[in-house]
Amino acid sequence: MTATPDAPRPPAGPVPVVLVDDHHMFRTGVRASLDGRVQVVGEAADVDQAVAVVHEHRPPVVLLDVHLPGGNGGGGAEVVRRCADLLGETKFLALSVSDAAEDVVAVIRAGARGYVTKNISASDLSGAVVRVAGGDAVFSPRLAGFVLDAFGTAAGDVAVADDELDRLSKREQEVMRLIARGYSYREVASELFISIKTVETHVSAVLRKLQLSSRYELTRWAAARRLL
């Protein structure tokens, strides 16, 4: 079976993760609730400790709170910046109670690949880790507007949206907007009352017609054209 261009390549085993949060009880709860797709290999409670632990383990994914003590006061965004030398192999997924625009923008600009809020289910969190490890970008759906702010709309990045949208059918446009906002295939299927397989087919068509290779590129494309 041939994978769709959008599908991240699944890891061979559990994804090693470093968990960063200044509340021990929260880290304990996350560790206990993650399923067999994810393995916590290290933990940290502040900025300096996080930077050291991430460099020690060099995990595929770091689950990172945005509000952390220590360092120069930059919180999770500072951790990402101080680990910039690892961004080719380590991806950061923000996990925070905050859905404030300034928090989302700061950590995404620093280089994080996603941002989910702490009301996410355990299963969805494990799935988000796997997707980020495979090269995807993952955002809680309601944060799409903040993703737009984070990416910006530089004039050189904006094409004539109408001409490009004309390549897509009405249904493909609906699927494109939801996927770009961070919805999972299952959520898109539920929202549009179609099957997950149909969603996969539409996503493949959207990426092909727009000459994009991943959900991450699709989010940037849609954000730059204010289509979210």
Phi, psi and omega in degrees: 000128182274130180287150175288156180301335184279336190286124175293148180287122183293143179290161183290331181213197178303141181281120176291134185225141167260131184253122184239115177198143184276000178254114183300318182296324178293317179299319179298317179295318179295314180302319182288331186268340178295141183271188187293353177284347186229140178231118178283119183252351180194156180223156176209154186240354178211176186299307185296318178296321180299314181300317180294315183292321179296318178292329179290315186266334182046056185284160174297327183222141171242123172271119197229122171287149182272339180253104183227144174282168174090184182063218179259017178088011183270359176061214183300323179299324178294322177300314180299314181297320182284352175249022184301332180291347181255359189298341176288333183243337181245131181245142183253130176242112180289136178228106190216153173286340184278136169240027180287140183303318184294327178289316179298310183299316184298314185284329177289318177298328179291335177131005178295151183262359180185171182206118176233152181267161189286358174273006177293146179287158180300317180296317180293326178294315177300317178298321179296320178298314180298317180295317178295319178300328180276001176105002181278165171249135186231128178224143169300135189309320185287355180267006185301322180297325179287329175297320176303314179298320183294320182282332182074176180223063178300141186304324182290342181269348188260121175258179178285108188297322184301315181298319181288321180293332179298340179287340186257143173289169179301316180294321178297323177295320178297314179296316181303313182296319181291316178298317180295333179279355176103006178293144173283166177303319181297318180293321177296315180301317180293318182295320186258001179058046176230170181279159177298322179298321178294321176300314179302319180296316180295319180298317178301318180294319180298312181297320180295314183292327181268358179059047177245161185243353183201167175299323180300313178295324179295318178298316178296318180300311183291321180296318181296336181256010179053047181257003182277000000 
